[in-house]
Amino acid sequence: MLYDNFQGAVILDQIMRQNDNDFQSVLNNIGDGSITSADYNFLKTRFTTSVSKTERVSFKDSVHLFSTRLEVVNFNRERLANLKTSANERLPVARVPAIHNTKRAELGTVTEAEGLHSVLYLARGARIMLKSNLWTEKGLVNGAIGTIVDIIYEEEKNPPYVSPGIIIVRFDNYDGPYLDNDLKTVPISQQTKSWTSNSGENMTRTQFPIVLCYACSIHQSQSLTLDKVVLSIGKKEMATGI
């Protein structure tokens, strides 16, 4: 086995991503399964029922983290369905199907297609997350969060059975040239990913490398830098220390 060739090991013993000592201690205890009453009381200060109404409102547009995919899907769908115009009218939702080279490719998983979904449901004003590194130096990286400004279809092509030509997005932390300097928008086009089936058949999927991000799973949030989150830890441990 490959690991038999390793001749040394490096132990990481310094936490780099958290600066709050109390929070570090709580996280370590949770991971070790040795959480204390003091840890619980510390976390309790951040329960929804413990913070002021003003502070709860400040988290309204923050990413919600859930322990199961079903909770993520349901929350994203609910927020998408409740998007409204300035006149308090519900916004239309666009069905965005991917393009596949074969019928069997339509059954391919998101993992096989490197993050591309077979169908997306999007709308103007929807919060989305980029799932591909497009321009790392300027902030268009996997995990970048933004808002859809417009969904543009080619002439004489309309939803729900065809894909848009371009999706216009305003990203929160993009630092490059804009399509529209006033709106600070950039165009996002489709990508094509390929994989080989168990039978050796070549599969391809062409889709926009984005997903709704009102919510994501705790697992998916690893490596992301998020200013604020609302966390639902779930009813049980999904794995040791998680």
C-alpha positions as CSV (number, residue, x, y, z in Angstrom):
1,M,0.0,0.0,0.0
2,L,1.1,3.6,-0.7
3,Y,1.0,4.6,3.0
4,D,3.7,2.0,3.7
5,N,6.2,4.2,1.9
6,F,5.6,7.1,4.2
7,Q,8.8,7.7,6.4
8,G,7.6,10.5,8.6
9,A,4.6,12.4,9.9
10,V,3.7,16.0,10.7
11,I,1.5,16.8,13.6
12,L,-0.6,20.0,13.4
13,D,-1.1,21.2,16.9
14,Q,-2.0,24.9,16.4
15,I,-5.5,26.1,15.4
16,M,-5.2,28.7,12.6
17,R,-8.8,29.4,11.6
18,Q,-10.3,30.3,15.0
19,N,-9.0,33.1,17.3
20,D,-11.6,32.9,20.1
21,N,-10.0,30.7,22.8
22,D,-13.4,29.8,24.4
23,F,-14.9,28.8,21.1
24,Q,-11.7,26.8,20.3
25,S,-12.1,24.9,23.5
26,V,-15.8,24.2,22.9
27,L,-15.0,22.9,19.4
28,N,-12.2,20.7,20.6
29,N,-14.5,19.2,23.4
30,I,-17.3,18.5,20.9
31,G,-14.8,16.8,18.5
32,D,-13.5,14.6,21.4
33,G,-16.9,13.8,22.8
34,S,-16.1,15.5,26.1
35,I,-18.5,18.4,26.0
36,T,-19.2,20.0,29.4
37,S,-22.1,21.9,31.0
38,A,-20.0,25.0,30.6
39,D,-19.6,24.3,26.9
40,Y,-23.4,23.9,26.5
41,N,-24.1,27.2,28.4
42,F,-21.6,29.0,26.2
43,L,-23.3,27.7,23.1
44,K,-26.7,28.5,24.6
45,T,-25.9,32.2,24.5
46,R,-26.2,32.0,20.7
47,F,-29.5,30.1,20.5
48,T,-32.1,31.8,18.4
49,T,-34.2,32.4,21.5
50,S,-31.3,33.9,23.4
51,V,-30.4,36.8,21.0
52,S,-32.3,40.0,20.5
53,K,-34.8,40.5,17.7
54,T,-32.5,43.0,16.0
55,E,-29.6,40.5,16.0
56,R,-31.9,37.7,14.6
57,V,-32.9,40.1,11.8
58,S,-29.2,40.7,11.0
59,F,-28.9,36.9,10.2
60,K,-31.9,36.8,7.9
61,D,-29.8,36.6,4.7
62,S,-27.0,34.5,6.2
63,V,-26.3,31.0,5.0
64,H,-28.1,28.3,7.0
65,L,-26.2,25.1,7.8
66,F,-28.0,21.8,8.2
67,S,-26.9,18.3,9.0
68,T,-28.9,16.6,6.3
69,R,-29.3,17.1,2.5
70,L,-33.1,17.0,2.8
71,E,-33.2,19.9,5.2
72,V,-30.9,21.8,2.8
73,V,-33.1,21.1,-0.2
74,N,-36.3,22.0,1.6
75,F,-34.9,25.3,3.0
76,N,-33.5,26.4,-0.4
77,R,-36.8,25.6,-2.2
78,E,-38.8,27.4,0.4
79,R,-36.7,30.6,0.2
80,L,-36.7,30.4,-3.6
81,A,-40.5,30.0,-3.7
82,N,-41.0,33.0,-1.4
83,L,-38.9,35.5,-3.5
84,K,-41.0,38.6,-4.3
85,T,-40.7,41.7,-6.4
86,S,-40.8,45.2,-5.0
87,A,-44.5,45.2,-5.7
88,N,-44.8,42.1,-3.4
89,E,-45.5,39.8,-6.3
90,R,-43.9,36.3,-6.5
91,L,-41.0,36.0,-8.8
92,P,-41.1,33.3,-11.6
93,V,-38.8,30.4,-11.1
94,A,-36.8,29.2,-14.1
95,R,-36.2,25.5,-14.6
96,V,-32.6,25.1,-16.0
97,P,-32.0,21.7,-17.4
98,A,-28.5,20.4,-18.1
99,I,-27.4,19.2,-21.6
100,H,-26.3,15.5,-21.7
101,N,-24.7,13.6,-24.4
102,T,-26.7,10.4,-23.6
103,K,-29.8,9.5,-21.8
104,R,-27.7,7.5,-19.2
105,A,-25.7,10.7,-18.5
106,E,-28.9,12.3,-17.2
107,L,-28.7,9.8,-14.3
108,G,-25.2,10.8,-13.4
109,T,-24.6,12.1,-9.9
110,V,-23.5,15.6,-9.0
111,T,-20.2,14.1,-7.7
112,E,-19.6,12.3,-11.1
113,A,-20.3,15.6,-12.9
114,E,-17.9,17.5,-10.6
115,G,-20.6,19.7,-9.0
116,L,-22.9,20.2,-12.0
117,H,-26.6,19.4,-11.3
118,S,-28.9,17.8,-13.9
119,V,-31.6,20.4,-13.2
120,L,-31.4,23.8,-11.4
121,Y,-34.3,26.0,-10.2
122,L,-33.3,29.7,-10.2
123,A,-34.8,33.1,-10.1
124,R,-33.8,36.8,-10.2
125,G,-32.7,37.8,-6.7
126,A,-31.8,34.2,-5.7
127,R,-28.7,33.7,-3.6
128,I,-26.3,31.3,-5.2
129,M,-22.9,29.8,-4.7
130,L,-20.2,29.3,-7.4
131,K,-19.0,25.7,-7.6
132,S,-16.0,26.2,-9.8
133,N,-12.8,28.2,-9.8
134,L,-13.3,30.7,-12.7
135,W,-10.9,33.5,-11.7
136,T,-9.3,32.9,-8.4
137,E,-7.2,36.1,-8.3
138,K,-10.4,38.2,-8.5
139,G,-12.6,36.2,-6.1
140,L,-14.5,34.0,-8.6
141,V,-13.7,30.8,-6.7
142,N,-15.5,27.6,-5.6
143,G,-17.6,28.8,-2.7
144,A,-18.1,32.4,-3.8
145,I,-21.6,33.7,-3.0
146,G,-23.6,36.1,-5.0
147,T,-27.1,37.2,-6.2
148,I,-28.7,36.5,-9.6
149,V,-29.5,39.7,-11.3
150,D,-30.8,38.3,-14.6
151,I,-31.4,35.1,-16.5
152,I,-31.0,35.6,-20.2
153,Y,-32.2,33.3,-23.0
154,E,-31.2,33.2,-26.6
155,E,-33.7,34.6,-29.1
156,E,-36.7,32.4,-29.6
157,K,-35.6,30.1,-26.8
158,N,-37.8,30.0,-23.7
159,P,-38.0,28.0,-20.5
160,P,-38.7,25.4,-19.1
161,Y,-37.2,22.9,-21.5
162,V,-34.1,24.8,-22.7
163,S,-31.2,26.4,-20.7
164,P,-30.5,30.1,-20.6
165,G,-27.6,31.4,-22.6
166,I,-26.1,33.4,-19.7
167,I,-26.8,34.1,-16.0
168,I,-25.9,37.5,-14.7
169,V,-24.6,37.5,-11.1
170,R,-23.5,40.1,-8.6
171,F,-20.9,38.4,-6.3
172,D,-20.3,39.7,-2.8
173,N,-16.5,39.7,-2.9
174,Y,-15.6,39.9,-6.6
175,D,-12.8,42.3,-7.3
176,G,-12.5,42.4,-11.1
177,P,-13.9,44.1,-14.1
178,Y,-17.7,44.3,-14.3
179,L,-20.2,43.8,-17.1
180,D,-22.2,46.7,-15.6
181,N,-20.3,49.0,-13.3
182,D,-23.5,50.3,-11.7
183,L,-24.8,46.8,-10.8
184,K,-21.4,45.3,-10.5
185,T,-22.4,42.2,-12.4
186,V,-20.5,39.4,-14.2
187,P,-21.8,36.8,-16.7
188,I,-21.7,33.1,-15.8
189,S,-21.8,30.6,-18.6
190,Q,-22.2,26.9,-18.7
191,Q,-19.4,24.4,-18.2
192,T,-19.0,20.8,-19.5
193,K,-17.8,18.0,-17.3
194,S,-17.2,14.4,-18.4
195,W,-16.8,11.0,-16.7
196,T,-16.7,7.4,-17.6
197,S,-19.5,5.0,-16.6
198,N,-19.0,1.6,-15.1
199,S,-19.5,0.1,-18.6
200,G,-16.8,2.4,-20.1
201,E,-19.2,4.8,-21.8
202,N,-18.2,8.4,-22.0
203,M,-20.7,10.8,-20.3
204,T,-20.9,14.6,-20.4
205,R,-23.0,17.2,-18.7
206,T,-23.2,20.9,-19.6
207,Q,-24.6,23.1,-16.9
208,F,-24.1,26.4,-15.0
209,P,-21.6,25.8,-12.1
210,I,-23.8,27.3,-9.5
211,V,-26.3,26.1,-6.8
212,L,-28.8,27.8,-4.5
213,C,-27.1,28.8,-1.2
214,Y,-29.7,30.0,1.2
215,A,-28.6,26.7,2.9
216,C,-25.9,24.1,2.6
217,S,-24.9,21.1,4.6
218,I,-22.4,21.3,7.4
219,H,-20.2,18.9,5.4
220,Q,-20.3,21.1,2.3
221,S,-19.4,24.2,4.4
222,Q,-16.0,22.8,5.3
223,S,-13.2,25.0,3.8
224,L,-15.7,27.9,3.2
225,T,-15.2,31.3,4.8
226,L,-18.6,32.6,5.9
227,D,-19.1,35.9,7.8
228,K,-22.3,34.7,9.4
229,V,-24.2,31.4,9.6
230,V,-27.3,30.1,11.2
231,L,-26.6,26.5,12.4
232,S,-28.9,23.6,13.0
233,I,-26.7,20.8,14.4
234,G,-29.3,18.1,13.9
235,K,-30.7,15.4,16.2
236,K,-27.6,13.1,16.2
237,E,-24.0,12.8,15.3
238,M,-23.6,12.0,11.6
239,A,-20.0,10.7,12.2
240,T,-17.5,10.6,15.1
241,G,-16.8,14.2,16.1
242,I,-19.4,15.6,13.6
